[in-house]
Amino acid sequence: MPVQLALGRILEFGRVDAVVVPRPTAVYGDAWNEALCELLPRRIAGLPLLLDVPGDLSGVETAAAELGQRLVRQPGTVRSALEKVRPLAQPRRQEMPPLQRASRPTVGVIGPRTLLGNAELSAPLRQRLEQLGLHAVYAPDLPQALVAERGERLESSRAAAGDRALYGALRLLQGKGAVAGLLLVFPARDEAARAALSRLSAEVHKPSLTLEIEAGEHSWPELQALAEQLGAQALSPAPQQPSESGL
């Protein structure tokens, strides 16, 4: 699902010479996110040049210099531009999001940033958790320095950067007493993310649910059971799914 969305956004640019694509954080075995800019042009003919850049601030200045030189071929212009924007590359101080809200049970939501960090893909899930009377804390909103620190404790030969990010978020949220339960989510048909969360589920020691997020889904009946287990009071009924006939 995130790959299809990325492709759609690239196509929306129309006739352009190049598209800068932030590098996703891949889990073990996730070939698409590991080499998105290489694989997409092999499958889809006629795409513009895809320029892979870091998805976070690590190495961003070097990548910007290389990209600028590649596009304008004027070192002086590139250096001048970098001097002006260098302050933007400094890491910002992050604080923990609120872990409690108006007597609602708190659920930590853990999943790939390509899903939870995307407003379009995650909006139905966020809305449903709100309707169920849960206060959700999402992994991408956590201080990434703390997530990275805890993620380094993952000892596995099958751990990639994405696995460590998921593990770090789990360790951070599970260690908070205010977090009553955990929700592990992955995009539909993303088998690499499914496998990563399956490995992670062995580390969960609170009430939890692993959920596949399908585009167009809004109700997820399984969430009702988790909310009831955590003692939440639903604020509104589950939305009705449109019929296949459209009637």
DRENPA-3360 file (N, C-alpha, C; in nm, 2 decimals, always signed):
BEGIN
1 = MPVQLALG = +0.08/-0.12/+0.00/+0.00/+0.00/+0.00/+0.09/+0.13/+0.00 ~ +0.19/+0.14/+0.09/+0.27/+0.26/+0.08/+0.34/+0.28/-0.05 ~ +0.38/+0.16/-0.11/+0.45/+0.17/-0.24/+0.36/+0.22/-0.35 ~ +0.23/+0.17/-0.35/+0.14/+0.22/-0.45/+0.11/+0.37/-0.43 ~ +0.11/+0.42/-0.30/+0.09/+0.56/-0.28/+0.21/+0.64/-0.33 ~ +0.33/+0.59/-0.30/+0.45/+0.66/-0.35/+0.45/+0.67/-0.50 ~ +0.41/+0.56/-0.57/+0.40/+0.57/-0.71/+0.30/+0.67/-0.76 ~ +0.18/+0.67/-0.70/+0.08/+0.77/-0.73/+0.13/+0.91/-0.72;
9 = RILEFGRV = +0.20/+0.94/-0.62/+0.25/+1.08/-0.60/+0.35/+1.11/-0.70 ~ +0.44/+1.02/-0.74/+0.54/+1.04/-0.84/+0.47/+1.07/-0.97 ~ +0.37/+1.00/-1.00/+0.29/+1.02/-1.13/+0.22/+1.15/-1.13 ~ +0.18/+1.20/-1.01/+0.11/+1.32/-1.00/+0.19/+1.44/-1.05 ~ +0.32/+1.43/-1.04/+0.41/+1.54/-1.08/+0.41/+1.56/-1.23 ~ +0.37/+1.46/-1.31/+0.36/+1.48/-1.45/+0.50/+1.48/-1.51 ~ +0.52/+1.57/-1.61/+0.64/+1.58/-1.69/+0.75/+1.66/-1.61 ~ +0.82/+1.59/-1.53/+0.94/+1.65/-1.46/+1.06/+1.57/-1.49;
17 = DAVVVPRP = +1.18/+1.64/-1.47/+1.30/+1.57/-1.50/+1.34/+1.47/-1.39 ~ +1.31/+1.50/-1.27/+1.35/+1.42/-1.16/+1.26/+1.44/-1.04 ~ +1.25/+1.33/-0.95/+1.17/+1.34/-0.83/+1.26/+1.29/-0.72 ~ +1.27/+1.37/-0.61/+1.35/+1.34/-0.49/+1.26/+1.25/-0.40 ~ +1.31/+1.13/-0.37/+1.23/+1.03/-0.29/+1.31/+1.00/-0.16 ~ +1.25/+1.05/-0.04/+1.31/+1.01/+0.09/+1.31/+0.86/+0.10 ~ +1.42/+0.81/+0.15/+1.45/+0.67/+0.17/+1.36/+0.61/+0.28 ~ +1.27/+0.52/+0.26/+1.20/+0.46/+0.37/+1.29/+0.37/+0.46;
25 = TAVYGDAW = +1.24/+0.35/+0.58/+1.32/+0.27/+0.67/+1.26/+0.12/+0.66 ~ +1.35/+0.04/+0.61/+1.31/-0.10/+0.57/+1.33/-0.20/+0.69 ~ +1.24/-0.29/+0.70/+1.26/-0.41/+0.79/+1.33/-0.52/+0.71 ~ +1.37/-0.62/+0.78/+1.44/-0.73/+0.72/+1.35/-0.80/+0.61 ~ +1.41/-0.82/+0.50/+1.34/-0.88/+0.39/+1.25/-0.79/+0.31 ~ +1.26/-0.66/+0.33/+1.17/-0.56/+0.26/+1.24/-0.51/+0.14 ~ +1.24/-0.58/+0.03/+1.31/-0.54/-0.09/+1.27/-0.41/-0.15 ~ +1.14/-0.38/-0.14/+1.08/-0.26/-0.20/+1.13/-0.14/-0.13;
33 = NEALCELL = +1.13/-0.14/+0.00/+1.17/-0.02/+0.07/+1.32/-0.01/+0.07 ~ +1.39/-0.12/+0.06/+1.54/-0.11/+0.06/+1.59/-0.05/-0.07 ~ +1.52/-0.07/-0.18/+1.56/-0.02/-0.31/+1.45/+0.03/-0.40 ~ +1.37/+0.12/-0.34/+1.25/+0.17/-0.41/+1.28/+0.24/-0.54 ~ +1.38/+0.32/-0.53/+1.42/+0.40/-0.65/+1.48/+0.32/-0.76 ~ +1.53/+0.20/-0.73/+1.58/+0.11/-0.83/+1.47/+0.02/-0.89 ~ +1.38/-0.03/-0.80/+1.28/-0.13/-0.84/+1.16/-0.06/-0.92 ~ +1.12/+0.06/-0.88/+1.00/+0.12/-0.95/+1.03/+0.14/-1.10;
41 = PRRIAGLP = +1.14/+0.19/-1.14/+1.16/+0.21/-1.29/+1.17/+0.08/-1.36 ~ +1.20/-0.03/-1.30/+1.21/-0.16/-1.36/+1.07/-0.21/-1.39 ~ +0.97/-0.18/-1.30/+0.84/-0.22/-1.31/+0.75/-0.13/-1.39 ~ +0.78/+0.00/-1.38/+0.69/+0.10/-1.45/+0.78/+0.18/-1.55 ~ +0.75/+0.17/-1.67/+0.82/+0.24/-1.78/+0.78/+0.39/-1.78 ~ +0.88/+0.47/-1.82/+0.85/+0.62/-1.84/+0.85/+0.70/-1.72 ~ +0.90/+0.65/-1.60/+0.91/+0.73/-1.48/+1.02/+0.83/-1.49 ~ +1.01/+0.95/-1.43/+1.13/+1.04/-1.43/+1.24/+0.98/-1.34;
49 = LLLDVPGD = +1.35/+1.05/-1.35/+1.47/+1.00/-1.27/+1.43/+1.01/-1.12 ~ +1.45/+0.90/-1.05/+1.42/+0.90/-0.90/+1.55/+0.91/-0.83 ~ +1.56/+1.02/-0.74/+1.68/+1.05/-0.67/+1.66/+1.01/-0.52 ~ +1.73/+0.91/-0.48/+1.71/+0.86/-0.34/+1.79/+0.95/-0.24 ~ +1.72/+0.99/-0.13/+1.79/+1.07/-0.03/+1.75/+1.01/+0.11 ~ +1.83/+1.05/+0.21/+1.80/+0.99/+0.34/+1.66/+1.04/+0.39 ~ +1.59/+0.95/+0.46/+1.46/+0.98/+0.51/+1.46/+1.05/+0.64 ~ +1.58/+1.07/+0.70/+1.59/+1.14/+0.83/+1.71/+1.24/+0.82;
57 = LSGVETAA = +1.76/+1.29/+0.93/+1.87/+1.39/+0.92/+2.01/+1.33/+0.92 ~ +2.02/+1.20/+0.93/+2.15/+1.13/+0.92/+2.20/+1.14/+0.78 ~ +2.32/+1.21/+0.77/+2.38/+1.22/+0.64/+2.31/+1.31/+0.54 ~ +2.22/+1.39/+0.59/+2.14/+1.47/+0.50/+2.23/+1.58/+0.43 ~ +2.32/+1.64/+0.50/+2.40/+1.74/+0.44/+2.49/+1.69/+0.32 ~ +2.55/+1.57/+0.35/+2.63/+1.51/+0.24/+2.54/+1.48/+0.12 ~ +2.42/+1.42/+0.15/+2.33/+1.39/+0.04/+2.28/+1.51/-0.04 ~ +2.26/+1.62/+0.04/+2.22/+1.74/-0.03/+2.33/+1.80/-0.12;
65 = AELGQRLV = +2.45/+1.79/-0.07/+2.56/+1.84/-0.15/+2.58/+1.76/-0.28 ~ +2.57/+1.63/-0.27/+2.58/+1.54/-0.38/+2.46/+1.56/-0.48 ~ +2.34/+1.58/-0.43/+2.23/+1.60/-0.51/+2.24/+1.74/-0.58 ~ +2.28/+1.84/-0.51/+2.29/+1.97/-0.57/+2.39/+1.98/-0.68 ~ +2.51/+1.91/-0.66/+2.61/+1.91/-0.76/+2.56/+1.83/-0.88 ~ +2.49/+1.73/-0.86/+2.44/+1.64/-0.97/+2.34/+1.72/-1.05 ~ +2.26/+1.81/-0.99/+2.15/+1.88/-1.06/+2.20/+2.01/-1.13 ~ +2.29/+2.09/-1.06/+2.33/+2.22/-1.11/+2.47/+2.23/-1.16;
73 = RQPGTVRS = +2.55/+2.13/-1.11/+2.70/+2.12/-1.15/+2.77/+2.26/-1.13 ~ +2.74/+2.33/-1.02/+2.81/+2.45/-0.99/+2.84/+2.44/-0.84 ~ +2.96/+2.40/-0.80/+3.00/+2.38/-0.66/+2.98/+2.50/-0.58 ~ +3.01/+2.62/-0.63/+3.00/+2.74/-0.55/+2.85/+2.77/-0.52 ~ +2.76/+2.75/-0.61/+2.62/+2.77/-0.58/+2.57/+2.67/-0.48 ~ +2.62/+2.54/-0.49/+2.58/+2.44/-0.39/+2.62/+2.48/-0.25 ~ +2.75/+2.52/-0.24/+2.80/+2.55/-0.11/+2.73/+2.67/-0.05 ~ +2.70/+2.77/-0.13/+2.63/+2.89/-0.08/+2.49/+2.85/-0.03;
81 = ALEKVRPL = +2.42/+2.76/-0.11/+2.29/+2.72/-0.07/+2.29/+2.64/+0.06 ~ +2.39/+2.55/+0.08/+2.40/+2.47/+0.20/+2.42/+2.56/+0.32 ~ +2.50/+2.66/+0.31/+2.53/+2.75/+0.42/+2.40/+2.82/+0.47 ~ +2.31/+2.85/+0.38/+2.19/+2.92/+0.42/+2.09/+2.83/+0.49 ~ +2.09/+2.70/+0.45/+1.99/+2.61/+0.51/+2.05/+2.51/+0.61 ~ +2.18/+2.53/+0.64/+2.24/+2.43/+0.74/+2.17/+2.43/+0.87 ~ +2.12/+2.54/+0.93/+2.05/+2.53/+1.06/+1.93/+2.44/+1.05 ~ +1.86/+2.42/+0.94/+1.75/+2.33/+0.93/+1.78/+2.19/+0.95;
89 = AQPRRQEM = +1.91/+2.15/+0.93/+1.95/+2.01/+0.94/+1.99/+1.98/+1.09 ~ +1.98/+2.07/+1.18/+2.01/+2.04/+1.32/+1.89/+1.97/+1.38 ~ +1.92/+1.86/+1.45/+1.81/+1.78/+1.52/+1.74/+1.87/+1.62 ~ +1.60/+1.85/+1.62/+1.52/+1.93/+1.71/+1.50/+1.84/+1.83 ~ +1.48/+1.91/+1.94/+1.45/+1.84/+2.07/+1.31/+1.79/+2.06 ~ +1.30/+1.66/+2.10/+1.17/+1.60/+2.10/+1.13/+1.56/+2.24 ~ +1.00/+1.57/+2.27/+0.95/+1.53/+2.40/+0.85/+1.42/+2.38 ~ +0.83/+1.34/+2.49/+0.73/+1.24/+2.49/+0.59/+1.30/+2.47;
97 = PPLQRASR = +0.51/+1.24/+2.38/+0.37/+1.29/+2.36/+0.29/+1.26/+2.49 ~ +0.18/+1.32/+2.52/+0.10/+1.30/+2.64/+0.06/+1.15/+2.64 ~ +0.08/+1.09/+2.75/+0.05/+0.94/+2.77/-0.09/+0.92/+2.83 ~ -0.15/+1.03/+2.88/-0.28/+1.01/+2.94/-0.37/+1.12/+2.89 ~ -0.50/+1.09/+2.88/-0.60/+1.19/+2.84/-0.74/+1.16/+2.89 ~ -0.79/+1.25/+2.97/-0.93/+1.25/+3.02/-0.98/+1.11/+3.05 ~ -0.91/+1.04/+3.13/-0.95/+0.91/+3.19/-0.97/+0.80/+3.08 ~ -0.92/+0.82/+2.96/-0.93/+0.72/+2.85/-0.81/+0.62/+2.87;
105 = PTVGVIGP = -0.83/+0.50/+2.84/-0.72/+0.40/+2.84/-0.63/+0.44/+2.73 ~ -0.50/+0.42/+2.75/-0.40/+0.46/+2.65/-0.35/+0.33/+2.58 ~ -0.35/+0.34/+2.45/-0.29/+0.23/+2.37/-0.18/+0.28/+2.29 ~ -0.07/+0.21/+2.29/+0.05/+0.24/+2.21/+0.03/+0.18/+2.07 ~ +0.05/+0.25/+1.96/+0.03/+0.21/+1.83/+0.17/+0.20/+1.76 ~ +0.21/+0.08/+1.72/+0.34/+0.06/+1.66/+0.33/+0.00/+1.52 ~ +0.40/+0.06/+1.43/+0.40/+0.01/+1.29/+0.49/+0.09/+1.21 ~ +0.51/+0.05/+1.08/+0.60/+0.12/+1.00/+0.57/+0.27/+0.98;
113 = RTLLGNAE = +0.67/+0.36/+0.98/+0.65/+0.50/+0.96/+0.58/+0.53/+0.83 ~ +0.60/+0.44/+0.72/+0.53/+0.46/+0.60/+0.38/+0.45/+0.61 ~ +0.34/+0.39/+0.71/+0.19/+0.38/+0.74/+0.15/+0.48/+0.84 ~ +0.20/+0.48/+0.96/+0.15/+0.56/+1.07/+0.20/+0.71/+1.05 ~ +0.31/+0.73/+0.98/+0.35/+0.87/+0.96/+0.28/+0.93/+0.84 ~ +0.20/+0.86/+0.77/+0.13/+0.91/+0.65/-0.02/+0.95/+0.69 ~ -0.05/+1.07/+0.68/-0.18/+1.12/+0.73/-0.29/+1.05/+0.65 ~ -0.27/+1.03/+0.52/-0.38/+0.98/+0.44/-0.41/+0.83/+0.47;
121 = LSAPLRQR = -0.30/+0.75/+0.49/-0.32/+0.61/+0.52/-0.36/+0.58/+0.66 ~ -0.32/+0.66/+0.76/-0.35/+0.63/+0.90/-0.47/+0.70/+0.95 ~ -0.53/+0.80/+0.87/-0.65/+0.87/+0.92/-0.76/+0.78/+0.96 ~ -0.81/+0.68/+0.89/-0.92/+0.60/+0.93/-0.89/+0.53/+1.06 ~ -0.77/+0.48/+1.08/-0.74/+0.41/+1.21/-0.74/+0.51/+1.32 ~ -0.68/+0.63/+1.30/-0.68/+0.73/+1.41/-0.82/+0.76/+1.45 ~ -0.91/+0.78/+1.35/-1.05/+0.82/+1.38/-1.12/+0.71/+1.45 ~ -1.10/+0.58/+1.41/-1.17/+0.47/+1.48/-1.12/+0.46/+1.63;
129 = LEQLGLHA = -0.99/+0.47/+1.65/-0.95/+0.46/+1.79/-1.01/+0.57/+1.88 ~ -1.02/+0.69/+1.82/-1.09/+0.80/+1.89/-1.23/+0.77/+1.92 ~ -1.30/+0.71/+1.82/-1.44/+0.67/+1.84/-1.46/+0.56/+1.95 ~ -1.36/+0.48/+1.96/-1.37/+0.37/+2.06/-1.33/+0.42/+2.20 ~ -1.30/+0.55/+2.22/-1.27/+0.60/+2.35/-1.13/+0.57/+2.40 ~ -1.04/+0.54/+2.30/-0.90/+0.52/+2.34/-0.81/+0.64/+2.31 ~ -0.71/+0.66/+2.40/-0.61/+0.76/+2.37/-0.49/+0.69/+2.31 ~ -0.47/+0.71/+2.18/-0.36/+0.65/+2.11/-0.23/+0.73/+2.11;
137 = VYAPDLPQ = -0.12/+0.66/+2.13/+0.01/+0.72/+2.12/+0.09/+0.65/+2.01 ~ +0.13/+0.72/+1.91/+0.18/+0.66/+1.79/+0.33/+0.66/+1.78 ~ +0.39/+0.55/+1.74/+0.53/+0.53/+1.74/+0.61/+0.65/+1.67 ~ +0.56/+0.70/+1.55/+0.64/+0.81/+1.49/+0.64/+0.94/+1.57 ~ +0.55/+0.95/+1.67/+0.55/+1.07/+1.75/+0.64/+1.06/+1.87 ~ +0.70/+0.95/+1.89/+0.79/+0.93/+2.01/+0.93/+1.00/+1.98 ~ +1.00/+1.04/+2.08/+1.14/+1.10/+2.06/+1.22/+0.99/+1.99 ~ +1.27/+1.02/+1.87/+1.34/+0.92/+1.79/+1.48/+0.89/+1.85;
145 = ALVAERGE = +1.54/+0.98/+1.93/+1.66/+0.94/+2.00/+1.64/+0.83/+2.10 ~ +1.53/+0.84/+2.17/+1.50/+0.74/+2.27/+1.46/+0.61/+2.20 ~ +1.39/+0.61/+2.09/+1.35/+0.49/+2.02/+1.48/+0.43/+1.96 ~ +1.57/+0.51/+1.91/+1.70/+0.45/+1.85/+1.78/+0.39/+1.96 ~ +1.79/+0.45/+2.08/+1.87/+0.39/+2.19/+1.81/+0.26/+2.23 ~ +1.68/+0.24/+2.25/+1.63/+0.12/+2.29/+1.63/+0.01/+2.17 ~ +1.62/+0.06/+2.05/+1.63/-0.03/+1.94/+1.76/-0.10/+1.92 ~ +1.87/-0.03/+1.97/+2.00/-0.09/+1.95/+2.01/-0.21/+2.04;
153 = RLESSRAA = +1.92/-0.23/+2.13/+1.93/-0.35/+2.22/+1.87/-0.48/+2.16 ~ +1.82/-0.46/+2.04/+1.77/-0.58/+1.97/+1.88/-0.66/+1.91 ~ +1.89/-0.79/+1.96/+1.99/-0.88/+1.92/+1.93/-0.98/+1.82 ~ +1.96/-0.96/+1.70/+1.90/-1.06/+1.60/+1.98/-1.04/+1.47 ~ +2.01/-1.15/+1.40/+2.08/-1.15/+1.28/+1.98/-1.10/+1.17 ~ +1.85/-1.10/+1.19/+1.76/-1.05/+1.09/+1.70/-0.91/+1.12 ~ +1.78/-0.83/+1.20/+1.74/-0.70/+1.23/+1.79/-0.60/+1.14 ~ +1.70/-0.53/+1.07/+1.74/-0.41/+0.99/+1.70/-0.28/+1.06;
161 = AGDRALYG = +1.72/-0.17/+1.00/+1.69/-0.04/+1.07/+1.54/-0.03/+1.10 ~ +1.46/-0.08/+1.02/+1.31/-0.08/+1.05/+1.28/-0.17/+1.16 ~ +1.34/-0.28/+1.18/+1.31/-0.37/+1.29/+1.35/-0.31/+1.42 ~ +1.47/-0.24/+1.42/+1.52/-0.17/+1.54/+1.43/-0.06/+1.58 ~ +1.37/+0.01/+1.48/+1.28/+0.12/+1.51/+1.15/+0.07/+1.57 ~ +1.10/-0.04/+1.52/+0.98/-0.10/+1.58/+1.00/-0.15/+1.72 ~ +1.12/-0.22/+1.74/+1.16/-0.27/+1.87/+1.18/-0.16/+1.97 ~ +1.24/-0.05/+1.93/+1.27/+0.06/+2.02/+1.14/+0.12/+2.06;
169 = ALRLLQGK = +1.04/+0.14/+1.97/+0.91/+0.20/+2.01/+0.84/+0.11/+2.10 ~ +0.85/-0.02/+2.08/+0.78/-0.12/+2.17/+0.84/-0.11/+2.31 ~ +0.97/-0.11/+2.32/+1.04/-0.11/+2.45/+1.00/+0.02/+2.52 ~ +1.00/+0.13/+2.45/+0.97/+0.26/+2.51/+0.83/+0.27/+2.56 ~ +0.73/+0.22/+2.48/+0.59/+0.23/+2.52/+0.55/+0.13/+2.62 ~ +0.61/+0.01/+2.61/+0.57/-0.10/+2.71/+0.63/-0.07/+2.85 ~ +0.73/+0.02/+2.85/+0.79/+0.05/+2.98/+0.71/+0.16/+3.05 ~ +0.61/+0.22/+2.99/+0.53/+0.32/+3.05/+0.41/+0.27/+3.12;
177 = GAVAGLLL = +0.39/+0.29/+3.25/+0.28/+0.24/+3.32/+0.14/+0.29/+3.27 ~ +0.14/+0.41/+3.21/+0.02/+0.47/+3.16/-0.03/+0.40/+3.04 ~ +0.05/+0.33/+2.97/+0.01/+0.26/+2.84/-0.05/+0.12/+2.88 ~ -0.18/+0.11/+2.86/-0.26/-0.01/+2.90/-0.24/-0.12/+2.80 ~ -0.23/-0.09/+2.68/-0.22/-0.20/+2.58/-0.15/-0.15/+2.45 ~ -0.12/-0.25/+2.36/-0.05/-0.22/+2.24/-0.12/-0.27/+2.12 ~ -0.11/-0.19/+2.01/-0.16/-0.22/+1.88/-0.05/-0.22/+1.78 ~ -0.03/-0.34/+1.72/+0.07/-0.35/+1.62/+0.01/-0.36/+1.48;
185 = VFPARDEA = +0.04/-0.26/+1.39/-0.03/-0.25/+1.26/+0.07/-0.26/+1.15 ~ +0.02/-0.31/+1.04/+0.10/-0.32/+0.92/+0.01/-0.30/+0.79 ~ +0.07/-0.25/+0.68/-0.01/-0.23/+0.56/-0.05/-0.36/+0.50 ~ -0.17/-0.36/+0.44/-0.22/-0.48/+0.37/-0.12/-0.53/+0.27 ~ -0.10/-0.67/+0.27/-0.02/-0.73/+0.17/+0.13/-0.70/+0.18 ~ +0.17/-0.64/+0.29/+0.31/-0.61/+0.32/+0.37/-0.73/+0.41 ~ +0.41/-0.83/+0.34/+0.45/-0.95/+0.42/+0.58/-0.93/+0.50 ~ +0.67/-0.84/+0.46/+0.79/-0.81/+0.53/+0.75/-0.74/+0.67;
193 = ARAALSRL = +0.66/-0.65/+0.66/+0.61/-0.58/+0.78/+0.54/-0.68/+0.87 ~ +0.46/-0.76/+0.81/+0.38/-0.86/+0.89/+0.48/-0.95/+0.97 ~ +0.58/-1.00/+0.90/+0.68/-1.09/+0.96/+0.76/-1.02/+1.07 ~ +0.79/-0.89/+1.05/+0.86/-0.81/+1.15/+0.78/-0.80/+1.28 ~ +0.65/-0.77/+1.26/+0.57/-0.75/+1.38/+0.54/-0.89/+1.44 ~ +0.54/-1.00/+1.37/+0.52/-1.13/+1.42/+0.64/-1.16/+1.52 ~ +0.76/-1.13/+1.47/+0.88/-1.15/+1.55/+0.87/-1.06/+1.68 ~ +0.82/-0.94/+1.66/+0.81/-0.85/+1.77/+0.71/-0.89/+1.88;
201 = SAEVHKPS = +0.61/-0.96/+1.83/+0.50/-0.99/+1.93/+0.54/-1.07/+2.04 ~ +0.65/-1.15/+2.03/+0.70/-1.23/+2.14/+0.75/-1.14/+2.25 ~ +0.78/-1.01/+2.23/+0.83/-0.92/+2.33/+0.72/-0.85/+2.40 ~ +0.59/-0.87/+2.36/+0.48/-0.79/+2.41/+0.43/-0.86/+2.54 ~ +0.42/-0.78/+2.64/+0.37/-0.83/+2.77/+0.25/-0.75/+2.83 ~ +0.18/-0.69/+2.74/+0.05/-0.62/+2.77/-0.06/-0.66/+2.68 ~ -0.18/-0.64/+2.71/-0.29/-0.67/+2.61/-0.26/-0.61/+2.48 ~ -0.27/-0.69/+2.37/-0.23/-0.64/+2.24/-0.31/-0.70/+2.13;
209 = LTLEIEAG = -0.30/-0.64/+2.01/-0.36/-0.68/+1.89/-0.27/-0.65/+1.77 ~ -0.26/-0.75/+1.68/-0.19/-0.72/+1.56/-0.29/-0.71/+1.45 ~ -0.29/-0.60/+1.37/-0.39/-0.56/+1.28/-0.34/-0.52/+1.14 ~ -0.40/-0.58/+1.04/-0.37/-0.55/+0.90/-0.45/-0.43/+0.86 ~ -0.39/-0.33/+0.80/-0.46/-0.20/+0.76/-0.48/-0.21/+0.61 ~ -0.61/-0.22/+0.57/-0.64/-0.22/+0.43/-0.70/-0.09/+0.39 ~ -0.66/-0.03/+0.28/-0.72/+0.09/+0.23/-0.87/+0.08/+0.21 ~ -0.94/+0.18/+0.26/-1.08/+0.18/+0.25/-1.15/+0.12/+0.37;
217 = EHSWPELQ = -1.08/+0.05/+0.46/-1.14/-0.01/+0.58/-1.15/+0.10/+0.69 ~ -1.26/+0.10/+0.77/-1.28/+0.20/+0.87/-1.33/+0.14/+1.00 ~ -1.37/+0.02/+1.01/-1.43/-0.03/+1.13/-1.34/-0.12/+1.22 ~ -1.28/-0.22/+1.15/-1.19/-0.32/+1.22/-1.26/-0.37/+1.35 ~ -1.35/-0.47/+1.33/-1.42/-0.52/+1.45/-1.33/-0.57/+1.56 ~ -1.21/-0.62/+1.53/-1.11/-0.66/+1.63/-1.08/-0.55/+1.73 ~ -1.08/-0.43/+1.68/-1.05/-0.32/+1.77/-1.15/-0.30/+1.89 ~ -1.27/-0.34/+1.86/-1.38/-0.33/+1.96/-1.34/-0.41/+2.08;
225 = ALAEQLGA = -1.30/-0.54/+2.05/-1.26/-0.63/+2.16/-1.15/-0.58/+2.24 ~ -1.04/-0.52/+2.17/-0.93/-0.47/+2.25/-0.97/-0.35/+2.33 ~ -1.05/-0.26/+2.28/-1.10/-0.15/+2.35/-1.18/-0.19/+2.48 ~ -1.26/-0.29/+2.46/-1.34/-0.34/+2.58/-1.25/-0.40/+2.68 ~ -1.15/-0.47/+2.63/-1.05/-0.54/+2.73/-0.98/-0.43/+2.81 ~ -0.95/-0.32/+2.75/-0.88/-0.21/+2.81/-0.97/-0.12/+2.90 ~ -1.10/-0.14/+2.89/-1.20/-0.07/+2.97/-1.24/+0.06/+2.90 ~ -1.23/+0.07/+2.77/-1.27/+0.20/+2.71/-1.42/+0.20/+2.69;
233 = QALSPAPQ = -1.47/+0.32/+2.68/-1.62/+0.34/+2.66/-1.63/+0.40/+2.52 ~ -1.69/+0.33/+2.42/-1.71/+0.38/+2.29/-1.78/+0.51/+2.28 ~ -1.73/+0.61/+2.21/-1.80/+0.74/+2.19/-1.90/+0.74/+2.08 ~ -1.88/+0.65/+1.98/-1.98/+0.65/+1.87/-1.97/+0.51/+1.81 ~ -2.08/+0.47/+1.74/-2.08/+0.34/+1.68/-1.98/+0.32/+1.57 ~ -1.95/+0.20/+1.53/-1.86/+0.17/+1.42/-1.92/+0.22/+1.29 ~ -1.84/+0.28/+1.20/-1.89/+0.32/+1.07/-1.93/+0.21/+0.99 ~ -2.03/+0.23/+0.91/-2.08/+0.12/+0.82/-1.99/+0.11/+0.70;
241 = QPSESGL = -1.96/-0.01/+0.65/-1.88/-0.03/+0.53/-1.97/-0.01/+0.41 ~ -1.93/+0.06/+0.31/-2.01/+0.06/+0.19/-2.03/-0.07/+0.12 ~ -2.14/-0.10/+0.07/-2.16/-0.23/+0.00/-2.09/-0.23/-0.13 ~ -2.06/-0.35/-0.18/-1.99/-0.37/-0.30/-2.07/-0.31/-0.42 ~ -2.20/-0.32/-0.41/-2.29/-0.27/-0.52/-2.30/-0.12/-0.52 ~ -2.25/-0.06/-0.40/-2.26/+0.09/-0.39/-2.40/+0.14/-0.35 ~ -2.49/+0.05/-0.31/-2.62/+0.09/-0.27/-2.63/+0.12/-0.12;
% end
